[in-house]
Amino acid sequence: YILDENKIKYIANKTVIMTGTNDIVDKSLSFEDILNNINKLIENLLKINKDTKIYFIEIPSIAFRMDRNKEEIFKLNEYLKNNLDESIKYIEVNRYMTDDFKNLKLEYTYDGLHFNEEGYKILEKILEKDL
């Protein structure tokens, strides 16, 4: 909404995109629809600053949530990784933040979905390395 309405006039030379799992819950959206929405966001960011380097954080896993499907998250991440423009830097977080069963480690979340303070500290370390 903000980008469509031209409310943002300036974008830094590095832009980080982090999405969540809500689009997966919305069964009316296909993986292609989700990719198209991300590409539209990227297109709008580049209109504001054609030189910005865009980083996309893969969708983090979950832990013990009945309202989300972990396998769908990993399938969508694989789809996005393979279909985002190669100029977009894809940042993997799940390899650092999940357990042996690919669940988000409990020490990084307060509800199995959102990061807690410790989760954001790990994310910060990953971003510092990749940015």
N, CA, C and O atoms as a GROMACS GRO file, in nm:
protein
  524
    1TYR      N    1   0.083  -0.120   0.000
    1TYR     CA    2   0.000   0.000   0.000
    1TYR      C    3   0.087   0.126   0.000
    1TYR      O    4   0.062   0.218  -0.077
    2ILE      N    5   0.186   0.129   0.086
    2ILE     CA    6   0.271   0.247   0.098
    2ILE      C    7   0.344   0.274  -0.034
    2ILE      O    8   0.354   0.389  -0.077
    3LEU      N    9   0.395   0.168  -0.096
    3LEU     CA   10   0.468   0.187  -0.222
    3LEU      C   11   0.373   0.222  -0.336
    3LEU      O   12   0.408   0.302  -0.423
    4ASP      N   13   0.253   0.164  -0.337
    4ASP     CA   14   0.156   0.195  -0.442
    4ASP      C   15   0.110   0.340  -0.436
    4ASP      O   16   0.079   0.401  -0.538
    5GLU      N   17   0.106   0.394  -0.315
    5GLU     CA   18   0.056   0.531  -0.295
    5GLU      C   19   0.168   0.635  -0.302
    5GLU      O   20   0.144   0.754  -0.280
    6ASN      N   21   0.290   0.592  -0.332
    6ASN     CA   22   0.404   0.683  -0.344
    6ASN      C   23   0.429   0.762  -0.215
    6ASN      O   24   0.464   0.880  -0.220
    7LYS      N   25   0.410   0.698  -0.102
    7LYS     CA   26   0.433   0.765   0.026
    7LYS      C   27   0.580   0.760   0.066
    7LYS      O   28   0.624   0.839   0.149
    8ILE      N   29   0.656   0.670   0.008
    8ILE     CA   30   0.799   0.661   0.034
    8ILE      C   31   0.872   0.723  -0.082
    8ILE      O   32   0.852   0.686  -0.198
    9LYS      N   33   0.957   0.817  -0.053
    9LYS     CA   34   1.029   0.890  -0.158
    9LYS      C   35   1.172   0.842  -0.176
    9LYS      O   36   1.230   0.859  -0.283
   10TYR      N   37   1.230   0.782  -0.070
   10TYR     CA   38   1.370   0.742  -0.075
   10TYR      C   39   1.386   0.600  -0.021
   10TYR      O   40   1.322   0.561   0.076
   11ILE      N   41   1.471   0.524  -0.085
   11ILE     CA   42   1.505   0.388  -0.044
   11ILE      C   43   1.657   0.382  -0.036
   11ILE      O   44   1.727   0.434  -0.122
   12ALA      N   45   1.708   0.318   0.068
   12ALA     CA   46   1.853   0.305   0.085
   12ALA      C   47   1.913   0.222  -0.028
   12ALA      O   48   1.841   0.163  -0.108
   13ASN      N   49   2.044   0.218  -0.033
   13ASN     CA   50   2.112   0.140  -0.136
   13ASN      C   51   2.113  -0.010  -0.107
   13ASN      O   52   2.155  -0.090  -0.191
   14LYS      N   53   2.065  -0.047   0.011
   14LYS     CA   54   2.043  -0.187   0.046
   14LYS      C   55   1.903  -0.198   0.103
   14LYS      O   56   1.866  -0.124   0.195
   15THR      N   57   1.825  -0.291   0.049
   15THR     CA   58   1.688  -0.310   0.094
   15THR      C   59   1.666  -0.456   0.129
   15THR      O   60   1.697  -0.544   0.049
   16VAL      N   61   1.613  -0.481   0.248
   16VAL     CA   62   1.588  -0.617   0.294
   16VAL      C   63   1.438  -0.642   0.293
   16VAL      O   64   1.360  -0.564   0.348
   17ILE      N   65   1.399  -0.751   0.230
   17ILE     CA   66   1.258  -0.792   0.227
   17ILE      C   67   1.244  -0.918   0.312
   17ILE      O   68   1.315  -1.016   0.294
   18MET      N   69   1.149  -0.912   0.405
   18MET     CA   70   1.119  -1.029   0.488
   18MET      C   71   0.968  -1.047   0.487
   18MET      O   72   0.894  -0.958   0.530
   19THR      N   73   0.923  -1.161   0.439
   19THR     CA   74   0.780  -1.190   0.438
   19THR      C   75   0.751  -1.297   0.542
   19THR      O   76   0.842  -1.351   0.604
   20GLY      N   77   0.624  -1.327   0.560
   20GLY     CA   78   0.585  -1.426   0.659
   20GLY      C   79   0.506  -1.539   0.595
   20GLY      O   80   0.517  -1.566   0.475
   21THR      N   81   0.427  -1.602   0.677
   21THR     CA   82   0.354  -1.721   0.634
   21THR      C   83   0.207  -1.694   0.602
   21THR      O   84   0.135  -1.786   0.565
   22ASN      N   85   0.161  -1.571   0.616
   22ASN     CA   86   0.019  -1.543   0.593
   22ASN      C   87  -0.026  -1.579   0.452
   22ASN      O   88  -0.138  -1.627   0.434
   23ASP      N   89   0.058  -1.558   0.353
   23ASP     CA   90   0.020  -1.591   0.216
   23ASP      C   91   0.000  -1.740   0.196
   23ASP      O   92  -0.080  -1.782   0.112
   24ILE      N   93   0.070  -1.822   0.274
   24ILE     CA   94   0.052  -1.966   0.264
   24ILE      C   95  -0.083  -2.007   0.324
   24ILE      O   96  -0.149  -2.098   0.274
   25VAL      N   97  -0.123  -1.938   0.430
   25VAL     CA   98  -0.251  -1.968   0.494
   25VAL      C   99  -0.366  -1.934   0.399
   25VAL      O  100  -0.468  -2.003   0.398
   26ASP      N  101  -0.349  -1.828   0.320
   26ASP     CA  102  -0.451  -1.788   0.222
   26ASP      C  103  -0.446  -1.885   0.106
   26ASP      O  104  -0.363  -1.872   0.016
   27LYS      N  105  -0.534  -1.981   0.108
   27LYS     CA  106  -0.533  -2.089   0.007
   27LYS      C  107  -0.566  -2.040  -0.133
   27LYS      O  108  -0.548  -2.114  -0.230
   28SER      N  109  -0.613  -1.916  -0.146
   28SER     CA  110  -0.645  -1.864  -0.279
   28SER      C  111  -0.521  -1.821  -0.356
   28SER      O  112  -0.527  -1.797  -0.476
   29LEU      N  113  -0.406  -1.812  -0.287
   29LEU     CA  114  -0.283  -1.769  -0.351
   29LEU      C  115  -0.195  -1.888  -0.385
   29LEU      O  116  -0.165  -1.971  -0.299
   30SER      N  117  -0.154  -1.896  -0.509
   30SER     CA  118  -0.058  -1.999  -0.551
   30SER      C  119   0.083  -1.948  -0.524
   30SER      O  120   0.103  -1.830  -0.494
   31PHE      N  121   0.179  -2.037  -0.535
   31PHE     CA  122   0.319  -1.994  -0.522
   31PHE      C  123   0.350  -1.888  -0.627
   31PHE      O  124   0.423  -1.793  -0.599
   32GLU      N  125   0.297  -1.904  -0.746
   32GLU     CA  126   0.320  -1.807  -0.852
   32GLU      C  127   0.261  -1.670  -0.814
   32GLU      O  128   0.323  -1.567  -0.840
   33ASP      N  129   0.143  -1.669  -0.753
   33ASP     CA  130   0.082  -1.543  -0.708
   33ASP      C  131   0.171  -1.475  -0.604
   33ASP      O  132   0.192  -1.354  -0.609
   34ILE      N  133   0.223  -1.554  -0.511
   34ILE     CA  134   0.310  -1.499  -0.406
   34ILE      C  135   0.437  -1.442  -0.469
   34ILE      O  136   0.479  -1.332  -0.432
   35LEU      N  137   0.497  -1.514  -0.562
   35LEU     CA  138   0.614  -1.463  -0.633
   35LEU      C  139   0.581  -1.334  -0.708
   35LEU      O  140   0.659  -1.239  -0.704
   36ASN      N  141   0.467  -1.330  -0.774
   36ASN     CA  142   0.428  -1.209  -0.846
   36ASN      C  143   0.412  -1.090  -0.752
   36ASN      O  144   0.450  -0.979  -0.786
   37ASN      N  145   0.357  -1.113  -0.633
   37ASN     CA  146   0.344  -1.005  -0.534
   37ASN      C  147   0.480  -0.955  -0.489
   37ASN      O  148   0.501  -0.835  -0.473
   38ILE      N  149   0.572  -1.047  -0.467
   38ILE     CA  150   0.708  -1.008  -0.427
   38ILE      C  151   0.775  -0.932  -0.540
   38ILE      O  152   0.842  -0.831  -0.516
   39ASN      N  153   0.759  -0.979  -0.663
   39ASN     CA  154   0.819  -0.910  -0.777
   39ASN      C  155   0.761  -0.770  -0.795
   39ASN      O  156   0.833  -0.678  -0.834
   40LYS      N  157   0.632  -0.753  -0.767
   40LYS     CA  158   0.572  -0.620  -0.775
   40LYS      C  159   0.632  -0.528  -0.668
   40LYS      O  160   0.658  -0.411  -0.694
   41LEU      N  161   0.652  -0.581  -0.550
   41LEU     CA  162   0.716  -0.505  -0.443
   41LEU      C  163   0.857  -0.463  -0.486
   41LEU      O  164   0.895  -0.347  -0.469
   42ILE      N  165   0.932  -0.557  -0.541
   42ILE     CA  166   1.068  -0.528  -0.587
   42ILE      C  167   1.067  -0.422  -0.696
   42ILE      O  168   1.148  -0.330  -0.695
   43GLU      N  169   0.976  -0.436  -0.788
   43GLU     CA  170   0.963  -0.339  -0.897
   43GLU      C  171   0.936  -0.199  -0.841
   43GLU      O  172   0.996  -0.101  -0.888
   44ASN      N  173   0.848  -0.189  -0.743
   44ASN     CA  174   0.818  -0.059  -0.683
   44ASN      C  175   0.938  -0.002  -0.607
   44ASN      O  176   0.962   0.118  -0.609
   45LEU      N  177   1.013  -0.089  -0.540
   45LEU     CA  178   1.133  -0.043  -0.470
   45LEU      C  179   1.235   0.012  -0.570
   45LEU      O  180   1.298   0.115  -0.546
   46LEU      N  181   1.251  -0.058  -0.681
   46LEU     CA  182   1.349  -0.015  -0.781
   46LEU      C  183   1.306   0.113  -0.852
   46LEU      O  184   1.391   0.186  -0.904
   47LYS      N  185   1.178   0.141  -0.856
   47LYS     CA  186   1.131   0.268  -0.912
   47LYS      C  187   1.176   0.384  -0.825
   47LYS      O  188   1.204   0.494  -0.874
   48ILE      N  189   1.184   0.360  -0.695
   48ILE     CA  190   1.226   0.464  -0.602
   48ILE      C  191   1.377   0.480  -0.603
   48ILE      O  192   1.429   0.591  -0.598
   49ASN      N  193   1.449   0.368  -0.608
   49ASN     CA  194   1.596   0.372  -0.615
   49ASN      C  195   1.642   0.257  -0.703
   49ASN      O  196   1.651   0.143  -0.659
   50LYS      N  197   1.672   0.289  -0.827
   50LYS     CA  198   1.711   0.185  -0.924
   50LYS      C  199   1.841   0.116  -0.887
   50LYS      O  200   1.872   0.009  -0.939
   51ASP      N  201   1.919   0.177  -0.796
   51ASP     CA  202   2.048   0.121  -0.759
   51ASP      C  203   2.046   0.040  -0.629
   51ASP      O  204   2.149  -0.013  -0.587
   52THR      N  205   1.929   0.029  -0.567
   52THR     CA  206   1.925  -0.044  -0.441
   52THR      C  207   1.953  -0.192  -0.465
   52THR      O  208   1.903  -0.251  -0.561
   53LYS      N  209   2.032  -0.250  -0.378
   53LYS     CA  210   2.058  -0.394  -0.381
   53LYS      C  211   1.952  -0.458  -0.292
   53LYS      O  212   1.937  -0.420  -0.176
   54ILE      N  213   1.881  -0.556  -0.345
   54ILE     CA  214   1.770  -0.615  -0.272
   54ILE      C  215   1.810  -0.752  -0.218
   54ILE      O  216   1.865  -0.836  -0.289
   55TYR      N  217   1.780  -0.770  -0.091
   55TYR     CA  218   1.805  -0.895  -0.020
   55TYR      C  219   1.671  -0.953   0.023
   55TYR      O  220   1.587  -0.882   0.078
   56PHE      N  221   1.651  -1.080  -0.003
   56PHE     CA  222   1.526  -1.146   0.035
   56PHE      C  223   1.556  -1.252   0.140
   56PHE      O  224   1.632  -1.345   0.116
   57ILE      N  225   1.495  -1.237   0.257
   57ILE     CA  226   1.514  -1.334   0.365
   57ILE      C  227   1.411  -1.446   0.345
   57ILE      O  228   1.291  -1.420   0.337
   58GLU      N  229   1.461  -1.568   0.337
   58GLU     CA  230   1.366  -1.679   0.320
   58GLU      C  231   1.267  -1.681   0.436
   58GLU      O  232   1.295  -1.630   0.545
   59ILE      N  233   1.152  -1.739   0.412
   59ILE     CA  234   1.047  -1.745   0.514
   59ILE      C  235   1.090  -1.841   0.624
   59ILE      O  236   1.120  -1.957   0.598
   60PRO      N  237   1.094  -1.791   0.747
   60PRO     CA  238   1.138  -1.877   0.857
   60PRO      C  239   1.041  -1.991   0.883
   60PRO      O  240   0.920  -1.980   0.859
   61SER      N  241   1.096  -2.100   0.932
   61SER     CA  242   1.014  -2.215   0.969
   61SER      C  243   0.929  -2.180   1.091
   61SER      O  244   0.934  -2.069   1.143
   62ILE      N  245   0.852  -2.276   1.134
   62ILE     CA  246   0.765  -2.262   1.251
   62ILE      C  247   0.794  -2.374   1.347
   62ILE      O  248   0.871  -2.465   1.317
   63ALA      N  249   0.733  -2.368   1.464
   63ALA     CA  250   0.746  -2.476   1.562
   63ALA      C  251   0.608  -2.505   1.622
   63ALA      O  252   0.549  -2.421   1.691
   64PHE      N  253   0.559  -2.624   1.595
   64PHE     CA  254   0.439  -2.674   1.660
   64PHE      C  255   0.318  -2.584   1.645
   64PHE      O  256   0.247  -2.556   1.742
   65ARG      N  257   0.294  -2.538   1.524
   65ARG     CA  258   0.177  -2.455   1.494
   65ARG      C  259   0.077  -2.536   1.414
   65ARG      O  260   0.114  -2.597   1.313
   66MET      N  261  -0.046  -2.539   1.458
   66MET     CA  262  -0.151  -2.611   1.386
   66MET      C  263  -0.207  -2.529   1.271
   66MET      O  264  -0.268  -2.583   1.178
   67ASP      N  265  -0.187  -2.397   1.276
   67ASP     CA  266  -0.243  -2.308   1.176
   67ASP      C  267  -0.148  -2.280   1.059
   67ASP      O  268  -0.179  -2.200   0.972
   68ARG      N  269  -0.033  -2.346   1.058
   68ARG     CA  270   0.066  -2.330   0.951
   68ARG      C  271   0.118  -2.468   0.913
   68ARG      O  272   0.111  -2.562   0.992
   69ASN      N  273   0.171  -2.479   0.790
   69ASN     CA  274   0.224  -2.605   0.743
   69ASN      C  275   0.372  -2.587   0.710
   69ASN      O  276   0.409  -2.520   0.614
   70LYS      N  277   0.455  -2.647   0.792
   70LYS     CA  278   0.601  -2.633   0.777
   70LYS      C  279   0.648  -2.678   0.639
   70LYS      O  280   0.734  -2.613   0.579
   71GLU      N  281   0.595  -2.788   0.589
   71GLU     CA  282   0.637  -2.840   0.458
   71GLU      C  283   0.606  -2.739   0.347
   71GLU      O  284   0.684  -2.724   0.252
   72GLU      N  285   0.492  -2.670   0.359
   72GLU     CA  286   0.457  -2.568   0.260
   72GLU      C  287   0.555  -2.452   0.264
   72GLU      O  288   0.589  -2.396   0.160
   73ILE      N  289   0.600  -2.417   0.381
   73ILE     CA  290   0.698  -2.309   0.394
   73ILE      C  291   0.826  -2.347   0.319
   73ILE      O  292   0.881  -2.266   0.244
   74PHE      N  293   0.872  -2.469   0.339
   74PHE     CA  294   0.995  -2.512   0.272
   74PHE      C  295   0.977  -2.526   0.121
   74PHE      O  296   1.069  -2.496   0.045
   75LYS      N  297   0.859  -2.570   0.078
   75LYS     CA  298   0.831  -2.577  -0.067
   75LYS      C  299   0.828  -2.437  -0.127
   75LYS      O  300   0.885  -2.414  -0.234
   76LEU      N  301   0.762  -2.344  -0.058
   76LEU     CA  302   0.756  -2.207  -0.110
   76LEU      C  303   0.895  -2.146  -0.113
   76LEU      O  304   0.931  -2.080  -0.211
   77ASN      N  305   0.973  -2.165  -0.009
   77ASN     CA  306   1.110  -2.112  -0.009
   77ASN      C  307   1.190  -2.165  -0.127
   77ASN      O  308   1.261  -2.089  -0.192
   78GLU      N  309   1.179  -2.293  -0.154
   78GLU     CA  310   1.251  -2.352  -0.267
   78GLU      C  311   1.204  -2.290  -0.399
   78GLU      O  312   1.285  -2.259  -0.487
   79TYR      N  313   1.073  -2.272  -0.412
   79TYR     CA  314   1.017  -2.210  -0.532
   79TYR      C  315   1.070  -2.067  -0.548
   79TYR      O  316   1.113  -2.028  -0.657
   80LEU      N  317   1.067  -1.991  -0.440
   80LEU     CA  318   1.114  -1.853  -0.448
   80LEU      C  319   1.264  -1.848  -0.478
   80LEU      O  320   1.308  -1.768  -0.561
   81LYS      N  321   1.340  -1.931  -0.412
   81LYS     CA  322   1.485  -1.934  -0.435
   81LYS      C  323   1.516  -1.961  -0.582
   81LYS      O  324   1.609  -1.902  -0.638
   82ASN      N  325   1.439  -2.049  -0.644
   82ASN     CA  326   1.463  -2.087  -0.783
   82ASN      C  327   1.402  -1.990  -0.884
   82ASN      O  328   1.436  -1.995  -1.002
   83ASN      N  329   1.313  -1.901  -0.839
   83ASN     CA  330   1.241  -1.818  -0.935
   83ASN      C  331   1.256  -1.668  -0.915
   83ASN      O  332   1.215  -1.590  -1.001
   84LEU      N  333   1.313  -1.626  -0.804
   84LEU     CA  334   1.342  -1.484  -0.790
   84LEU      C  335   1.452  -1.446  -0.889
   84LEU      O  336   1.538  -1.528  -0.921
   85ASP      N  337   1.447  -1.324  -0.936
   85ASP     CA  338   1.551  -1.277  -1.027
   85ASP      C  339   1.687  -1.298  -0.964
   85ASP      O  340   1.704  -1.279  -0.843
   86GLU      N  341   1.784  -1.337  -1.043
   86GLU     CA  342   1.917  -1.367  -0.988
   86GLU      C  343   1.988  -1.244  -0.932
   86GLU      O  344   2.089  -1.258  -0.863
   87SER      N  345   1.936  -1.125  -0.960
   87SER     CA  346   1.995  -1.004  -0.901
   87SER      C  347   1.955  -0.988  -0.754
   87SER      O  348   2.016  -0.909  -0.681
   88ILE      N  349   1.855  -1.062  -0.710
   88ILE     CA  350   1.810  -1.057  -0.571
   88ILE      C  351   1.894  -1.154  -0.489
   88ILE      O  352   1.907  -1.271  -0.525
   89LYS      N  353   1.952  -1.105  -0.382
   89LYS     CA  354   2.032  -1.190  -0.294
   89LYS      C  355   1.938  -1.263  -0.199
   89LYS      O  356   1.870  -1.201  -0.118
   90TYR      N  357   1.934  -1.395  -0.209
   90TYR     CA  358   1.849  -1.480  -0.127
   90TYR      C  359   1.926  -1.518  -0.001
   90TYR      O  360   2.034  -1.575  -0.008
   91ILE      N  361   1.869  -1.486   0.114
   91ILE     CA  362   1.936  -1.511   0.241
   91ILE      C  363   1.868  -1.626   0.313
   91ILE      O  364   1.750  -1.619   0.347
   92GLU      N  365   1.945  -1.732   0.335
   92GLU     CA  366   1.893  -1.848   0.406
   92GLU      C  367   1.903  -1.826   0.556
   92GLU      O  368   2.008  -1.786   0.607
   93VAL      N  369   1.794  -1.851   0.627
   93VAL     CA  370   1.795  -1.840   0.772
   93VAL      C  371   1.763  -1.973   0.840
   93VAL      O  372   1.805  -1.998   0.952
   94ASN      N  373   1.688  -2.057   0.770
   94ASN     CA  374   1.642  -2.180   0.834
   94ASN      C  375   1.756  -2.275   0.870
   94ASN      O  376   1.746  -2.349   0.967
   95ARG      N  377   1.862  -2.273   0.792
   95ARG     CA  378   1.973  -2.363   0.824
   95ARG      C  379   2.039  -2.329   0.957
   95ARG      O  380   2.105  -2.414   1.018
   96TYR      N  381   2.022  -2.204   1.002
   96TYR     CA  382   2.081  -2.160   1.128
   96TYR      C  383   1.980  -2.161   1.243
   96TYR      O  384   2.018  -2.163   1.360
   97MET      N  385   1.852  -2.160   1.209
   97MET     CA  386   1.750  -2.136   1.311
   97MET      C  387   1.655  -2.254   1.335
   97MET      O  388   1.559  -2.242   1.411
   98THR      N  389   1.682  -2.367   1.272
   98THR     CA  390   1.593  -2.482   1.289
   98THR      C  391   1.666  -2.598   1.355
   98THR      O  392   1.789  -2.606   1.355
   99ASP      N  393   1.587  -2.689   1.410
   99ASP     CA  394   1.642  -2.809   1.473
   99ASP      C  395   1.655  -2.920   1.368
   99ASP      O  396   1.638  -2.896   1.249
  100ASP      N  397   1.685  -3.039   1.413
  100ASP     CA  398   1.705  -3.154   1.321
  100ASP      C  399   1.578  -3.191   1.245
  100ASP      O  400   1.584  -3.259   1.143
  101PHE      N  401   1.462  -3.146   1.294
  101PHE     CA  402   1.334  -3.177   1.230
  101PHE      C  403   1.281  -3.059   1.149
  101PHE      O  404   1.166  -3.059   1.105
  102LYS      N  405   1.367  -2.959   1.129
  102LYS     CA  406   1.335  -2.838   1.054
  102LYS      C  407   1.229  -2.751   1.121
  102LYS      O  408   1.164  -2.670   1.056
  103ASN      N  409   1.213  -2.768   1.253
  103ASN     CA  410   1.127  -2.679   1.330
  103ASN      C  411   1.209  -2.558   1.374
  103ASN      O  412   1.328  -2.570   1.402
  104LEU      N  413   1.145  -2.443   1.378
  104LEU     CA  414   1.210  -2.325   1.434
  104LEU      C  415   1.249  -2.359   1.577
  104LEU      O  416   1.166  -2.404   1.656
  105LYS      N  417   1.375  -2.337   1.610
  105LYS     CA  418   1.421  -2.368   1.746
  105LYS      C  419   1.342  -2.286   1.848
  105LYS      O  420   1.320  -2.166   1.831
  106LEU      N  421   1.299  -2.355   1.954
  106LEU     CA  422   1.212  -2.291   2.053
  106LEU      C  423   1.280  -2.174   2.123
  106LEU      O  424   1.212  -2.083   2.170
  107GLU      N  425   1.412  -2.176   2.130
  107GLU     CA  426   1.480  -2.064   2.196
  107GLU      C  427   1.475  -1.935   2.112
  107GLU      O  428   1.515  -1.829   2.161
  108TYR      N  429   1.427  -1.943   1.988
  108TYR     CA  430   1.420  -1.826   1.901
  108TYR      C  431   1.279  -1.772   1.882
  108TYR      O  432   1.258  -1.678   1.804
  109THR      N  433   1.181  -1.829   1.951
  109THR     CA  434   1.042  -1.788   1.930
  109THR      C  435   0.966  -1.787   2.061
  109THR      O  436   0.998  -1.861   2.154
  110TYR      N  437   0.865  -1.702   2.067
  110TYR     CA  438   0.781  -1.700   2.186
  110TYR      C  439   0.646  -1.768   2.161
  110TYR      O  440   0.571  -1.794   2.256
  111ASP      N  441   0.614  -1.796   2.033
  111ASP     CA  442   0.485  -1.857   2.003
  111ASP      C  443   0.492  -1.960   1.890
  111ASP      O  444   0.388  -2.004   1.839
  112GLY      N  445   0.613  -1.998   1.850
  112GLY     CA  446   0.628  -2.094   1.743
  112GLY      C  447   0.623  -2.033   1.604
  112GLY      O  448   0.638  -2.104   1.505
  113LEU      N  449   0.600  -1.903   1.597
  113LEU     CA  450   0.587  -1.835   1.468
  113LEU      C  451   0.673  -1.709   1.461
  113LEU      O  452   0.749  -1.691   1.366
  114HIS      N  453   0.661  -1.625   1.560
  114HIS     CA  454   0.733  -1.497   1.561
  114HIS      C  455   0.862  -1.510   1.641
  114HIS      O  456   0.870  -1.587   1.738
  115PHE      N  457   0.963  -1.435   1.599
  115PHE     CA  458   1.090  -1.436   1.670
  115PHE      C  459   1.078  -1.366   1.805
  115PHE      O  460   1.002  -1.270   1.820
  116ASN      N  461   1.154  -1.414   1.902
  116ASN     CA  462   1.171  -1.343   2.028
  116ASN      C  463   1.302  -1.265   2.017
  116ASN      O  464   1.361  -1.258   1.909
  117GLU      N  465   1.346  -1.208   2.125
  117GLU     CA  466   1.469  -1.127   2.123
  117GLU      C  467   1.589  -1.210   2.076
  117GLU      O  468   1.670  -1.162   1.997
  118GLU      N  469   1.600  -1.332   2.124
  118GLU     CA  470   1.711  -1.419   2.084
  118GLU      C  471   1.706  -1.452   1.935
  118GLU      O  472   1.809  -1.456   1.868
  119GLY      N  473   1.586  -1.474   1.884
  119GLY     CA  474   1.569  -1.500   1.741
  119GLY      C  475   1.614  -1.383   1.656
  119GLY      O  476   1.679  -1.402   1.552
  120TYR      N  477   1.581  -1.263   1.700
  120TYR     CA  478   1.624  -1.144   1.625
  120TYR      C  479   1.775  -1.124   1.634
  120TYR      O  480   1.836  -1.071   1.541
  121LYS      N  481   1.835  -1.164   1.744
  121LYS     CA  482   1.981  -1.155   1.754
  121LYS      C  483   2.048  -1.247   1.652
  121LYS      O  484   2.146  -1.208   1.588
  122ILE      N  485   1.996  -1.368   1.636
  122ILE     CA  486   2.050  -1.461   1.537
  122ILE      C  487   2.028  -1.405   1.396
  122ILE      O  488   2.118  -1.409   1.313
  123LEU      N  489   1.908  -1.354   1.371
  123LEU     CA  490   1.880  -1.294   1.240
  123LEU      C  491   1.976  -1.179   1.212
  123LEU      O  492   2.026  -1.165   1.100
  124GLU      N  493   2.003  -1.098   1.312
  124GLU     CA  494   2.097  -0.987   1.296
  124GLU      C  495   2.236  -1.038   1.256
  124GLU      O  496   2.300  -0.981   1.168
  125LYS      N  497   2.282  -1.144   1.320
  125LYS     CA  498   2.413  -1.202   1.287
  125LYS      C  499   2.416  -1.253   1.143
  125LYS      O  500   2.515  -1.235   1.072
  126ILE      N  501   2.308  -1.316   1.100
  126ILE     CA  502   2.300  -1.367   0.963
  126ILE      C  503   2.305  -1.251   0.865
  126ILE      O  504   2.377  -1.256   0.765
  127LEU      N  505   2.229  -1.148   0.893
  127LEU     CA  506   2.224  -1.031   0.803
  127LEU      C  507   2.358  -0.959   0.799
  127LEU      O  508   2.401  -0.916   0.692
  128GLU      N  509   2.423  -0.946   0.913
  128GLU     CA  510   2.554  -0.879   0.914
  128GLU      C  511   2.653  -0.953   0.825
  128GLU      O  512   2.736  -0.892   0.759
  129LYS      N  513   2.643  -1.086   0.824
  129LYS     CA  514   2.734  -1.165   0.741
  129LYS      C  515   2.701  -1.148   0.592
  129LYS      O  516   2.792  -1.139   0.509
  130ASP      N  517   2.573  -1.143   0.559
  130ASP     CA  518   2.532  -1.141   0.418
  130ASP      C  519   2.524  -1.000   0.359
  130ASP      O  520   2.532  -0.983   0.237
  131LEU      N  521   2.510  -0.900   0.444
  131LEU     CA  522   2.503  -0.763   0.392
  131LEU      C  523   2.640  -0.701   0.387
  131LEU      O  524   2.655  -0.586   0.346
   0.00000   0.00000   0.00000
